[in-house]
Each structure stands twice: as C-alpha cells, then as structure tokens.
C-alpha cells in the first residue's frame, strides 16, 4: 500500500478527491478542507471496537472490525463510483494515524481497480503540518480602519487585482463585531478553523499578503498567537472614512435583517456601551431608526479600535483619508500607496 507525506498528499488533493474514513463525529469536529467523509465505522461501531481492544486484545478488535467492514465493501465501492471516479482514477484516503482504517479502504479501492494512496501518519500528521505552517512568518500588510469602512470588500477587490489575501472573517464565518454572526454560516471548532486558515495560505505568495485587522478572537474562533503577533507588528494602512458614510454603509448591509435579531446582537455589548447609551441605541432600533442605533454602537467600536491602534508602533501606521466607500477605487488607492511607500515585499514561499 503506497503511503505518501502530507505535502504530496495535499498537492494531489488539489486535483483528486480526498476521503476521510474516520467516524462522522471525528470528521464533523475537524477535517482537511475539501475532504469527503466516507466512514468505515459509525461512532458506535468504533466505540465497540475500542472497547474490545482495551478489554480483550488487538486481534479480537481487528476481527470485529472485519466483521463490520466486510458487508459494507460493496456500498463503499458504489459510493466511489457515484462520485464519478473512473477505474484507474487516483483516490486519496486517510484516517486518524494512517493505520488500519485507511489501509483497509485503500486495499479495497486498489483491488477494484482504482489507484488508491494513503496519508502517512494520517490526520494527526496533517494537524502537525498545519500548526507548523501557521507558525510561519508571512509578509503581511494590514488593512485597518474603523468599523463600516468596507475593509472586507476592499480585501476581495485586492484579490481580483491578483494580490494574495487571507479573509479571516470568511474563514471564521463571523465578521468580528456583536453583529458579526448575522448572515454567516455557523462557526466551526477551533481546530477546523485552523485547518481552513492554513489551507488559505498559498504555497507561493505574490509579494505581500493582505489581511484585515482583527481582534485575536473572531466570534468563538481565536487567531493563532503567532499570526496575531505578526498582525500587531506589521504595517497597517488605516482607512479613515467619515462616520456618517460608515453608518450608511452598515445600514445598507443590515437593513433587511429582522429587528429582533439586531436587538439581540446589540445586547451583547450592553455593558460596554453603558446603560444610558445602550438604552438610547435600543430605543432607536425599536423605532426602526437603524442609523441612529449604529451611530451609538460605532462610538464604542471606534474608541476601542483607536485604543488598540495607539498601542502599536506608530511608525507602522499609515493613515489614508478617503471620502467615500468605493471598494475598487479605494483598493487601487491602497495598492498605489503601498507601492509608493515600499510596503510591498518580494515573493516568498508559504
């Protein structure tokens, strides 16, 4: 059975399907981004085999595993064929440590006529690779600014320009503020967040990599300390847009959201706003005056961001005053500024 290292496995995974043969619960907790779940055992079956291994012997556990695996073999092959794999196709399999589960599935696939490969060391090896990758130094340029400046939209526009980016909010399924979960997918485990974050870093970075300024905690997910430290010590292009324009941008973004959902989100920063300001913001919201509500909320977020930015090395802060939220135009202004002030670094390996 041919077993390959993590980097080769992931490179092949860009063009060939990866199947995670661990249990549904293991997969749901965290997995290699893009991998399909094709569990050899259910959660109950795996627990049963584990009990036999601990109480009796390895051999007894293996025999029970074969008793469970055998009747399922045809359905496993049917599943692969339904995914459109022709005979001879390369298919990648992994389990937790690159042991019996992935080897059994690879044996079956190879016997049928596929070219099955397994991951040496399994998901555990992948996790070690991921954590090492997240500790690497990246040539970052930070897009900073107050809430409502359209930083995420600018980030996507930079990507359209051919720049390398990391969209932390998309990876975390959260926009960072008290309102950040609205319209986003449910957040995943910290481990799965880290997996997706690692996968978002390209192998080759075209000069600098752009990333939005974030707190270390984005919803329930937490940035790895090494990356957060890099963000704190990298140059920041601070986008300064008038508050009235930012309020209108936020209104346009959330105007179709149910007021009850907005009120629930606002309540998360009740203590930080203070009783009087929160009461005014809540009253405005209940009256349908979203703009006034957001204006109160921005007082808190603007002050918090200002406090944080003043704690950094001020030589790294590059402030740009912009008069409107035009993502394409603002992105071009930012790139031109970065080039003029030599903030963009040479290409490197991720």
TIKOL-798023 format. One record per residue (C-alpha): z, x, y. Coordinates in steps of 0.25 Angstrom, whole numbers, padded with zeros to 4 digits, always signed. Layout:
# TIKOL-798023
ZXY
...
# end
This chain:
# TIKOL-798023
+0000+0000+0000
-0004+0006+0013
+0007+0006+0024
+0004+0011+0038
+0012+0015+0050
+0016+0006+0062
+0005+0011+0072
-0006+0010+0062
-0001-0004+0057
-0001-0009+0072
-0015-0003+0075
-0021-0010+0063
-0013-0023+0067
-0022-0024+0079
-0034-0027+0070
-0027-0032+0057
-0017-0043+0054
-0002-0039+0052
+0006-0047+0043
+0021-0047+0044
+0026-0051+0030
+0041-0052+0034
+0048-0065+0034
+0045-0075+0045
+0059-0073+0051
+0056-0058+0051
+0043-0060+0058
+0048-0070+0068
+0059-0061+0073
+0049-0050+0076
+0035-0045+0071
+0024-0036+0074
+0016-0043+0085
+0003-0050+0079
+0008-0049+0065
+0007-0061+0056
+0019-0066+0047
+0016-0066+0032
+0030-0067+0026
+0031-0063+0011
+0044-0069+0011
+0051-0080+0018
+0064-0078+0025
+0072-0084+0013
+0064-0076+0003
+0066-0063+0010
+0081-0066+0011
+0081-0069-0004
+0074-0056-0008
+0084-0049+0001
+0096-0055-0006
+0090-0051-0020
+0088-0037-0015
+0103-0035-0010
+0110-0043-0021
+0102-0038-0033
+0091-0028-0032
+0078-0023-0025
+0070-0027-0038
+0075-0041-0038
+0072-0043-0024
+0057-0038-0026
+0055-0047-0038
+0060-0059-0029
+0050-0054-0018
+0038-0054-0028
+0042-0068-0033
+0041-0073-0019
+0029-0065-0015
+0020-0068-0027
+0018-0083-0026
+0015-0081-0011
+0004-0070-0013
-0008-0080-0012
-0003-0086+0000
-0001-0073+0007
-0016-0069+0004
-0020-0083+0009
-0013-0081+0022
-0020-0067+0024
-0034-0074+0021
-0030-0086+0030
-0028-0075+0041
-0043-0071+0039
-0041-0058+0032
-0053-0054+0024
-0052-0046+0011
-0051-0031+0015
-0044-0034+0029
-0033-0025+0033
-0020-0033+0034
-0006-0027+0039
+0007-0031+0033
+0021-0027+0036
+0036-0031+0032
+0049-0026+0037
+0049-0012+0032
+0035-0011+0025
+0041-0014+0012
+0038-0024+0001
+0034-0036+0009
+0023-0029+0016
+0019-0021+0004
+0018-0034-0005
+0009-0041+0005
+0000-0029+0007
-0001-0027-0008
-0005-0042-0009
-0015-0041+0002
-0021-0028-0003
-0022-0033-0017
-0030-0045-0012
-0040-0036-0004
-0034-0034+0010
-0031-0021+0016
-0016-0022+0018
-0008-0012+0025
+0008-0012+0027
+0016-0006+0039
+0024+0006+0035
+0039+0003+0038
+0035-0012+0041
+0040-0020+0053
+0052-0010+0054
+0043+0001+0057
+0035-0007+0067
+0048-0010+0074
+0052+0005+0075
+0038+0007+0081
+0039-0004+0091
+0053+0001+0096
+0047+0015+0097
+0035+0010+0105
+0044+0002+0114
+0051+0015+0118
+0038+0022+0122
+0036+0025+0137
+0026+0017+0144
+0018+0020+0157
+0023+0007+0164
+0020+0001+0177
+0029-0011+0180
+0024-0024+0187
+0037-0028+0195
+0040-0039+0205
+0047-0052+0207
+0046-0064+0198
+0034-0072+0201
+0024-0061+0205
+0015-0063+0193
+0019-0049+0186
+0015-0054+0172
+0001-0059+0177
-0001-0046+0184
+0002-0039+0171
-0008-0047+0164
-0019-0045+0174
-0016-0030+0173
-0019-0031+0158
-0032-0038+0162
-0035-0025+0170
-0033-0017+0158
-0019-0012+0161
-0009-0010+0150
+0003-0020+0151
+0015-0025+0144
+0018-0040+0147
+0033-0041+0143
+0034-0055+0147
+0023-0059+0137
+0029-0051+0126
+0043-0057+0129
+0038-0071+0130
+0046-0072+0143
+0044-0070+0158
+0058-0064+0160
+0064-0074+0170
+0072-0086+0168
+0059-0094+0167
+0052-0083+0158
+0052-0091+0145
+0044-0103+0151
+0030-0104+0145
+0033-0092+0136
+0034-0090+0121
+0047-0090+0114
+0053-0076+0115
+0054-0068+0102
+0064-0058+0097
+0067-0045+0104
+0060-0037+0092
+0048-0045+0093
+0047-0044+0108
+0048-0029+0106
+0037-0029+0096
+0028-0036+0105
+0031-0027+0116
+0028-0015+0108
+0015-0021+0104
+0011-0024+0118
+0011-0009+0122
-0003-0004+0119
-0006+0009+0112
-0013+0015+0123
-0008+0011+0138
-0019+0012+0148
-0011+0020+0159
+0001+0012+0163
+0007-0001+0157
+0010-0012+0166
+0023-0020+0163
+0030-0031+0171
+0044-0028+0176
+0054-0035+0167
+0069-0036+0165
+0073-0030+0152
+0076-0044+0146
+0064-0054+0145
+0069-0067+0141
+0076-0063+0127
+0068-0050+0125
+0073-0037+0130
+0064-0025+0134
+0066-0012+0126
+0075-0003+0134
+0064+0008+0134
+0054-0001+0140
+0063-0008+0150
+0067+0006+0155
+0053+0010+0157
+0050-0002+0165
+0062+0001+0174
+0057+0015+0176
+0042+0012+0178
+0035+0010+0191
+0035-0005+0196
+0025-0012+0204
+0033-0022+0211
+0025-0034+0215
+0030-0041+0227
+0025-0055+0230
+0031-0065+0239
+0042-0074+0233
+0034-0087+0237
+0022-0083+0230
+0030-0079+0217
+0037-0093+0218
+0024-0100+0218
+0019-0091+0206
+0031-0095+0198
+0029-0110+0202
+0015-0109+0197
+0020-0103+0184
+0031-0113+0181
+0026-0126+0188
+0023-0133+0175
+0036-0129+0168
+0046-0140+0165
+0057-0140+0176
+0067-0141+0165
+0062-0128+0159
+0062-0121+0173
+0076-0126+0175
+0081-0121+0162
+0075-0107+0165
+0081-0107+0179
+0095-0110+0173
+0094-0096+0166
+0096-0089+0180
+0106-0099+0185
+0117-0089+0186
+0108-0078+0192
+0103-0088+0203
+0117-0092+0207
+0122-0107+0207
+0116-0110+0221
+0102-0104+0219
+0101-0110+0205
+0105-0124+0210
+0094-0123+0221
+0084-0118+0211
+0087-0129+0200
+0087-0140+0211
+0073-0135+0215
+0068-0135+0201
+0073-0149+0198
+0066-0153+0211
+0053-0147+0206
+0053-0136+0216
+0050-0125+0207
+0046-0115+0218
+0060-0116+0225
+0067-0114+0211
+0058-0102+0208
+0061-0097+0222
+0076-0097+0219
+0074-0090+0206
+0066-0079+0212
+0077-0076+0221
+0085-0072+0208
+0073-0065+0201
+0069-0057+0214
+0083-0052+0217
+0085-0048+0202
+0071-0040+0202
+0074-0034+0215
+0087-0029+0210
+0081-0023+0198
+0069-0016+0205
+0079-0010+0215
+0086-0003+0203
+0073+0005+0199
+0068+0018+0204
+0061+0012+0217
+0050+0023+0217
+0045+0015+0205
+0044+0002+0212
+0030-0001+0219
+0030-0013+0227
+0018-0021+0229
+0018-0033+0239
+0008-0044+0234
+0005-0057+0242
+0000-0066+0231
+0000-0068+0215
-0014-0064+0211
-0012-0057+0198
-0025-0050+0197
-0025-0045+0212
-0010-0041+0210
-0013-0034+0197
-0024-0026+0204
-0015-0022+0216
-0005-0017+0206
-0014-0009+0198
-0020-0003+0211
-0006+0001+0216
-0002+0007+0202
-0015+0016+0202
-0013+0020+0217
+0002+0024+0215
-0001+0031+0201
+0008+0022+0193
-0003+0020+0182
-0001+0031+0171
-0010+0037+0161
-0013+0030+0148
-0004+0033+0137
-0001+0029+0122
+0009+0017+0120
# end
